[in-house]
Amino acid sequence: MENDMTELIGLDRRDLLKTGLSITAAAYSPLGAQQRESIRIGFVGTGGRGTSLLRNLLKLDGVRVNALCDINEANLARAQKLVADAGQPKPEGYSKSETDWRNLCERKDLDIVFNATPWQWHTPIAVAAMKAGKDTATEVPAALTVDECWELVETSEKTGRHCAMLENDCYYREVLMILTMIRAGVLGEPLMAEAGYLHDLRTVKFNTVPHGEPWRLEPTIKRNGNLYPTHPMGPMAWWLDINRGDRMTYLVSMSSRHAAMKEFAIREFGPNDWRSKTDYALGDVNVTLIRTEEGKTITLWFNTNSPRVKEHLLRIQGTKGIFNSMMDRVFVEGRSNRGEGENWRGRHDWEESAEYRRQYDSKLWKNMEEQARGAGHSGVDYMQLYRLVKNLREGRPPDIDVYDAAAWSVLSPLSEVSVAGRSKPVDIPDFTRGKWKLRAPVDPDAIV
């Protein structure tokens, strides 16, 4: 049903959001209110990333890992030992074939299937889990094509099972602080957000380091666009109420030429190596621009080919001020430019963020900082899993649901279409089918 439901109750979208009335994923899931003392887990993919997630899951109360799957038997055995060392029975292992995860999904003693496999398996495993009556949580991106995004949404709606995406960047301390500032009106109405995945992954793609992921090389050879949009998109979607009061309508995307991968290969492997002679489709730097229904703009940067220091780029501009994570500075009109004399209103001086951090720090980090200490990615790996397990045990929908998974993941294939078409505008599907007008914005005070 794609009609505007606000007409049925006589409220426009803004009035509706003020009332606190919302349509959430739980409203479309008959299982949304089911509370559980513990969550019984099946886990597919126990390589480096999967093992890291598994370690954090085992720290949580109410978690039981009953089954593990990985075609690499050494990885599987390591993961089984981790579970046993945590005081749980040794989970059954699945490693007979690349699709042995299908057998895991059919088990009767699982509530949710986690998925930390290479990208091409994310949608098939998630769909199989939901069709088998399980909730599912997948690493990013959740899907690689527009059709896969729709398949996730339609399967979740049909089965009533949650499909969460493990987007840890939403839980960074400064991300939730900015969200709290936005909800408090400090920055005014958001107008523009900018973020990027800027991380030199050449050694990872070429597998010249112990934590290499050689499966990442094939997309770099064959695809050209923003191949990894969800890390920067997640925080911006929460700030800008994407799928919850606003939606992305279209994008344009442009890539630079490719050069850095080939130069690296020649230097590391010699000019006659196949990697040195390969043409890499992926431009070294991609920028994607997005406009929303409410007239906000989003800038996504992507660069995993070039020599660089990893940057955590986050910037949000509102009608009253701006936050810049790279500078770690804030400017708020009427506060940052206070001073003496007749011309103080014309001053524009950055403020240190320390006072804002004290005033607008999120409840999640105030409450859970000690528990998250030492976890991956500055603690956010623990935070995302804590929130997901807590929500499922309490019968609540995940913070990041199937509509988010589809909307954030689809930016990758759509950016490829735009790049191939000389940066032509490309429409972004509304995976909520109009429900974005009724869904309440993310409330940072509810993330505890």
C-alpha positions as CSV (number, residue, x, y, z in Angstrom):
1,M,0.0,0.0,0.0
2,E,1.7,3.1,-1.2
3,N,-0.8,5.9,-0.5
4,D,-0.1,8.7,2.0
5,M,-1.4,7.4,5.3
6,T,-1.3,10.9,6.8
7,E,-4.4,11.8,4.8
8,L,-6.3,9.0,6.6
9,I,-5.8,10.6,10.0
10,G,-5.9,14.3,9.0
11,L,-2.4,15.2,10.0
12,D,0.5,16.4,7.9
13,R,3.9,14.8,8.4
14,R,5.3,17.5,10.7
15,D,2.3,17.5,13.0
16,L,2.4,13.7,13.1
17,L,6.0,13.6,14.2
18,K,5.2,16.2,16.9
19,T,2.6,13.9,18.4
20,G,5.0,11.1,18.7
21,L,2.8,8.8,16.7
22,S,4.9,6.5,14.5
23,I,4.8,3.5,12.3
24,T,7.8,1.3,13.0
25,A,9.1,-2.0,11.8
26,A,7.5,-3.6,14.8
27,A,4.1,-2.6,13.7
28,Y,4.5,-4.7,10.6
29,S,6.0,-7.7,12.5
30,P,3.7,-10.1,14.4
31,L,6.9,-11.1,16.3
32,G,7.9,-7.6,17.2
33,A,6.5,-7.8,20.8
34,Q,7.9,-11.2,21.6
35,Q,10.2,-11.0,24.7
36,R,13.0,-13.6,25.2
37,E,15.1,-14.4,28.2
38,S,18.0,-15.3,25.9
39,I,18.8,-15.1,22.2
40,R,19.8,-18.3,20.5
41,I,22.4,-17.5,17.8
42,G,23.6,-19.1,14.6
43,F,26.7,-17.5,13.1
44,V,27.9,-17.7,9.5
45,G,31.4,-16.5,8.7
46,T,34.1,-16.9,11.4
47,G,37.0,-15.1,9.7
48,G,38.6,-12.0,11.1
49,R,35.5,-9.9,11.2
50,G,33.2,-12.7,12.3
51,T,35.6,-13.7,15.1
52,S,35.7,-10.1,16.4
53,L,31.9,-9.9,16.4
54,L,31.7,-13.3,18.1
55,R,34.0,-12.2,20.9
56,N,31.8,-9.2,21.6
57,L,28.6,-11.3,21.5
58,L,30.0,-13.7,24.1
59,K,30.4,-10.7,26.5
60,L,26.7,-10.0,26.5
61,D,24.1,-11.4,28.9
62,G,21.4,-13.6,27.5
63,V,23.3,-14.9,24.5
64,R,23.6,-18.5,23.5
65,V,25.6,-19.5,20.4
66,N,24.3,-22.9,19.2
67,A,25.7,-23.2,15.7
68,L,28.6,-21.8,13.6
69,C,29.4,-22.0,9.9
70,D,32.6,-21.4,7.9
71,I,34.1,-23.3,5.0
72,N,37.5,-22.7,6.5
73,E,37.7,-25.4,9.2
74,A,40.5,-23.7,11.1
75,N,38.4,-20.6,11.5
76,L,35.5,-22.7,12.5
77,A,37.4,-24.6,15.1
78,R,38.8,-21.4,16.6
79,A,35.3,-20.0,16.9
80,Q,34.0,-23.1,18.5
81,K,36.8,-22.9,21.1
82,L,35.9,-19.3,21.8
83,V,32.3,-20.3,22.6
84,A,33.4,-23.2,24.8
85,D,35.9,-21.1,26.6
86,A,33.1,-18.7,27.4
87,G,31.4,-21.5,29.3
88,Q,28.8,-22.5,26.7
89,P,28.4,-25.9,25.1
90,K,30.5,-26.4,22.0
91,P,28.3,-25.2,19.1
92,E,27.7,-27.5,16.1
93,G,29.9,-26.6,13.1
94,Y,28.9,-26.4,9.5
95,S,31.7,-26.5,6.9
96,K,30.7,-29.1,4.2
97,S,30.2,-26.7,1.4
98,E,29.9,-23.0,0.5
99,T,26.2,-23.3,1.1
100,D,26.2,-25.3,4.2
101,W,24.7,-22.2,5.9
102,R,21.4,-23.3,4.5
103,N,21.4,-26.3,6.9
104,L,22.3,-24.0,9.8
105,C,19.4,-21.7,9.0
106,E,16.9,-24.6,9.2
107,R,17.8,-25.5,12.8
108,K,15.0,-25.3,15.2
109,D,17.1,-24.0,18.1
110,L,18.0,-20.5,16.7
111,D,16.3,-17.1,17.0
112,I,18.7,-15.2,14.8
113,V,21.4,-15.8,12.2
114,F,24.4,-13.5,12.1
115,N,26.2,-13.1,8.9
116,A,29.9,-11.9,8.6
117,T,30.7,-13.4,5.2
118,P,32.0,-11.7,2.0
119,W,29.5,-9.3,0.4
120,Q,28.0,-11.6,-2.2
121,W,26.6,-13.9,0.5
122,H,24.9,-11.3,2.6
123,T,21.5,-11.2,0.9
124,P,21.2,-15.0,0.2
125,I,22.0,-15.9,3.8
126,A,19.7,-13.2,5.2
127,V,16.8,-14.3,3.0
128,A,17.3,-17.9,3.8
129,A,17.3,-17.2,7.5
130,M,14.1,-15.1,7.4
131,K,12.3,-17.8,5.3
132,A,13.3,-20.3,7.9
133,G,11.6,-18.3,10.6
134,K,14.7,-16.6,12.0
135,D,15.6,-12.9,12.5
136,T,18.9,-12.0,10.8
137,A,21.7,-9.5,11.2
138,T,24.1,-9.0,8.4
139,E,27.4,-7.2,8.0
140,V,27.5,-4.3,5.5
141,P,26.5,-3.8,2.8
142,A,23.3,-5.8,3.2
143,A,22.8,-6.1,-0.6
144,L,24.7,-5.5,-3.8
145,T,21.9,-4.8,-6.3
146,V,18.6,-3.0,-6.4
147,D,16.8,-6.3,-6.7
148,E,18.5,-7.7,-3.7
149,C,17.5,-4.7,-1.6
150,W,13.9,-5.2,-2.6
151,E,14.2,-9.0,-1.9
152,L,15.3,-8.2,1.7
153,V,12.5,-5.8,2.3
154,E,9.8,-8.0,0.8
155,T,11.0,-11.1,2.6
156,S,11.1,-9.3,5.9
157,E,7.6,-8.0,5.5
158,K,6.2,-11.3,4.3
159,T,7.8,-13.4,7.1
160,G,7.5,-10.8,9.8
161,R,11.2,-11.4,10.7
162,H,13.6,-8.6,11.4
163,C,16.6,-8.0,9.1
164,A,19.1,-5.8,10.9
165,M,22.3,-4.4,9.4
166,L,25.4,-4.3,11.6
167,E,26.3,-0.7,10.9
168,N,28.6,0.1,13.8
169,D,29.4,3.7,12.7
170,C,25.9,4.8,14.0
171,Y,27.2,4.2,17.6
172,Y,30.3,6.3,17.6
173,R,30.2,8.6,20.6
174,E,30.4,11.8,18.5
175,V,27.6,10.5,16.2
176,L,25.2,10.1,19.1
177,M,26.4,13.4,20.6
178,I,25.6,15.2,17.4
179,L,22.2,13.5,17.2
180,T,21.4,14.7,20.7
181,M,22.4,18.2,19.8
182,I,20.2,18.1,16.7
183,R,17.2,16.9,18.8
184,A,17.9,19.7,21.3
185,G,17.8,22.2,18.5
186,V,21.4,23.4,19.0
187,L,22.3,23.3,15.3
188,G,18.8,24.3,14.1
189,E,17.2,22.5,11.2
190,P,19.7,20.2,9.4
191,L,20.5,21.3,5.9
192,M,23.5,19.3,4.8
193,A,25.6,16.4,5.9
194,E,29.0,15.2,4.6
195,A,30.9,12.0,5.5
196,G,33.1,9.4,3.8
197,Y,34.8,6.1,3.9
198,L,38.4,7.2,3.4
199,H,40.7,4.2,4.2
200,D,43.8,2.9,2.4
201,L,42.9,-0.8,1.8
202,R,45.4,-1.7,-0.9
203,T,47.3,-4.2,1.3
204,V,44.0,-5.7,2.4
205,K,42.8,-6.1,-1.2
206,F,46.1,-7.6,-2.3
207,N,46.3,-9.8,0.8
208,T,49.8,-8.7,1.8
209,V,48.9,-8.3,5.5
210,P,47.7,-10.9,8.0
211,H,44.2,-9.4,8.1
212,G,43.9,-9.3,4.3
213,E,40.5,-9.8,2.6
214,P,41.5,-10.8,-1.0
215,W,37.8,-11.1,-2.0
216,R,37.7,-7.3,-2.0
217,L,39.9,-7.2,-5.0
218,E,37.4,-8.5,-7.5
219,P,34.9,-5.6,-7.0
220,T,37.8,-3.1,-7.4
221,I,38.6,-4.7,-10.7
222,K,35.0,-4.9,-12.0
223,R,33.0,-2.0,-10.4
224,N,33.2,1.8,-10.4
225,G,31.2,3.8,-7.9
226,N,30.8,4.1,-4.2
227,L,31.3,0.4,-3.2
228,Y,31.0,0.9,0.6
229,P,28.5,3.7,1.4
230,T,26.8,2.5,4.6
231,H,29.5,3.5,7.1
232,P,29.2,7.2,6.4
233,M,25.5,7.0,5.4
234,G,24.3,5.5,8.7
235,P,25.2,8.4,10.9
236,M,23.9,10.9,8.4
237,A,20.6,9.0,7.9
238,W,20.0,9.3,11.7
239,W,20.8,13.0,11.7
240,L,18.7,13.8,8.7
241,D,15.7,11.5,9.6
242,I,16.1,9.3,6.5
243,N,13.2,6.8,6.4
244,R,11.8,8.5,9.5
245,G,10.4,11.8,8.3
246,D,12.4,12.3,5.1
247,R,13.8,10.1,2.4
248,M,16.5,10.2,-0.3
249,T,15.1,10.9,-3.7
250,Y,18.0,10.9,-6.2
251,L,21.8,10.9,-6.5
252,V,24.6,11.9,-8.9
253,S,28.0,10.3,-8.7
254,M,31.4,10.8,-10.2
255,S,34.7,8.9,-10.0
256,S,38.3,10.0,-10.7
257,R,40.5,7.9,-12.9
258,H,42.2,4.9,-11.3
259,A,46.0,4.9,-10.8
260,A,47.0,4.1,-7.3
261,M,46.2,0.3,-7.3
262,K,48.3,-0.3,-10.4
263,E,51.2,1.8,-9.1
264,F,51.1,-0.2,-5.8
265,A,51.0,-3.5,-7.7
266,I,54.0,-2.6,-9.9
267,R,56.0,-1.6,-6.8
268,E,55.1,-4.6,-4.7
269,F,54.9,-7.4,-7.3
270,G,56.9,-6.2,-10.2
271,P,55.7,-5.0,-13.7
272,N,55.1,-8.5,-15.1
273,D,52.8,-9.7,-12.4
274,W,49.1,-10.1,-13.4
275,R,48.1,-7.6,-10.7
276,S,50.3,-5.0,-12.3
277,K,48.8,-5.6,-15.7
278,T,45.2,-5.5,-14.6
279,D,43.0,-2.6,-15.4
280,Y,41.1,-1.6,-12.2
281,A,37.6,-0.2,-13.0
282,L,37.2,1.5,-9.6
283,G,38.2,5.1,-9.7
284,D,40.5,6.1,-6.9
285,V,38.2,8.7,-5.5
286,N,34.4,8.8,-5.8
287,V,32.0,11.5,-4.7
288,T,28.2,11.0,-4.6
289,L,25.7,13.8,-4.0
290,I,22.2,13.0,-2.7
291,R,19.1,15.2,-2.4
292,T,16.2,14.4,0.0
293,E,12.5,14.9,-0.3
294,E,12.7,17.7,2.3
295,G,15.5,19.5,0.3
296,K,18.5,18.4,2.4
297,T,21.8,17.4,0.7
298,I,24.2,14.6,1.5
299,T,27.8,14.3,0.3
300,L,29.4,10.8,0.3
301,W,33.1,10.3,-0.2
302,F,34.8,7.0,-1.0
303,N,38.5,6.2,-1.4
304,T,40.1,2.8,-0.6
305,N,42.7,2.8,-3.3
306,S,45.0,5.8,-2.5
307,P,47.9,6.1,0.0
308,R,46.4,8.1,2.9
309,V,45.7,8.2,6.7
310,K,42.3,6.9,7.6
311,E,39.9,9.8,8.2
312,H,36.7,9.9,10.1
313,L,35.0,12.6,8.1
314,L,31.7,13.8,9.6
315,R,30.2,17.3,9.0
316,I,26.7,18.5,9.7
317,Q,25.3,22.0,8.8
318,G,22.1,23.3,10.3
319,T,20.3,26.6,10.2
320,K,21.9,27.7,13.4
321,G,25.4,26.1,13.3
322,I,27.8,23.5,12.2
323,F,29.8,20.6,13.6
324,N,33.1,19.5,12.0
325,S,34.6,16.2,13.2
326,M,37.9,16.6,11.4
327,M,38.5,19.9,13.2
328,D,36.6,18.7,16.3
329,R,35.0,22.1,16.4
330,V,31.6,23.6,16.7
331,F,30.1,26.9,15.6
332,V,26.7,27.9,16.9
333,E,25.3,31.3,16.0
334,G,24.7,33.6,19.0
335,R,26.9,31.4,21.2
336,S,30.2,30.8,19.4
337,N,30.4,34.4,18.2
338,R,29.6,36.1,21.5
339,G,31.9,39.1,22.3
340,E,32.1,42.7,23.1
341,G,31.7,45.8,20.9
342,E,29.4,46.7,18.1
343,N,30.6,44.2,15.5
344,W,30.6,41.0,17.5
345,R,27.7,39.6,15.4
346,G,30.0,39.5,12.4
347,R,32.6,37.3,14.1
348,H,32.8,33.6,13.2
349,D,35.1,31.8,15.6
350,W,35.1,28.0,16.1
351,E,34.5,26.6,19.6
352,E,36.2,23.6,21.1
353,S,33.8,20.7,21.3
354,A,34.6,19.7,24.9
355,E,31.7,21.7,26.5
356,Y,29.3,20.3,24.0
357,R,30.5,16.8,24.7
358,R,29.9,17.2,28.4
359,Q,26.4,18.7,27.9
360,Y,25.2,16.4,25.0
361,D,27.0,13.1,25.6
362,S,24.6,10.2,24.9
363,K,23.0,8.1,27.6
364,L,24.4,5.0,25.9
365,W,28.0,6.1,26.3
366,K,27.4,7.4,29.8
367,N,26.0,4.1,30.8
368,M,28.0,1.6,28.8
369,E,31.5,3.1,28.3
370,E,33.2,0.8,30.7
371,Q,31.6,-2.4,29.2
372,A,32.6,-1.3,25.7
373,R,36.2,-0.5,26.6
374,G,38.7,-2.4,24.5
375,A,36.1,-3.5,21.9
376,G,36.8,-3.0,18.2
377,H,36.5,0.4,16.5
378,S,36.7,2.4,19.7
379,G,34.0,0.4,21.4
380,V,31.2,0.7,18.8
381,D,31.4,-3.0,17.8
382,Y,30.3,-3.8,21.4
383,M,27.6,-1.0,21.4
384,Q,25.9,-2.2,18.2
385,L,25.7,-5.8,19.4
386,Y,24.6,-4.8,22.9
387,R,21.8,-2.7,21.4
388,L,20.6,-5.4,19.0
389,V,20.5,-8.1,21.6
390,K,18.8,-5.8,24.1
391,N,16.1,-4.9,21.6
392,L,15.5,-8.4,20.6
393,R,15.3,-9.7,24.2
394,E,12.8,-6.9,25.0
395,G,10.7,-7.5,22.0
396,R,11.6,-4.3,20.2
397,P,12.7,-3.7,16.6
398,P,16.4,-3.2,15.9
399,D,17.7,0.3,15.7
400,I,18.8,-0.3,12.1
401,D,16.0,-2.2,10.3
402,V,15.4,-3.7,6.9
403,Y,14.4,-0.4,5.4
404,D,17.6,1.2,6.5
405,A,19.6,-1.8,5.3
406,A,18.1,-1.4,1.8
407,A,18.2,2.4,1.5
408,W,21.8,2.7,2.7
409,S,23.0,-0.3,0.7
410,V,21.3,0.6,-2.6
411,L,23.5,3.7,-2.9
412,S,26.3,1.5,-4.2
413,P,24.7,0.0,-7.3
414,L,22.9,3.3,-8.0
415,S,26.2,5.2,-7.9
416,E,27.6,2.8,-10.5
417,V,24.7,3.6,-12.8
418,S,25.3,7.3,-12.4
419,V,29.1,7.1,-12.9
420,A,28.6,5.0,-16.1
421,G,26.1,7.5,-17.4
422,R,28.3,10.6,-17.1
423,S,27.0,11.4,-13.6
424,K,23.4,11.4,-14.6
425,P,20.8,11.7,-11.9
426,V,19.4,8.4,-10.7
427,D,16.2,8.0,-8.6
428,I,16.5,6.2,-5.3
429,P,13.6,3.8,-4.5
430,D,11.4,4.3,-1.5
431,F,11.7,1.0,0.2
432,T,9.2,2.0,2.9
433,R,6.5,2.6,0.3
434,G,5.5,5.9,2.0
435,K,5.8,4.8,5.6
436,W,8.8,7.2,6.0
437,K,6.1,9.9,6.5
438,L,4.8,8.2,9.7
439,R,8.0,6.7,11.2
440,A,9.3,8.7,14.1
441,P,12.9,10.0,14.0
442,V,15.6,8.2,15.9
443,D,15.5,9.2,19.6
444,P,19.0,9.2,21.2
445,D,17.5,9.1,24.7
446,A,15.9,5.8,23.8
447,I,19.3,4.3,22.8
448,V,20.4,3.2,26.2
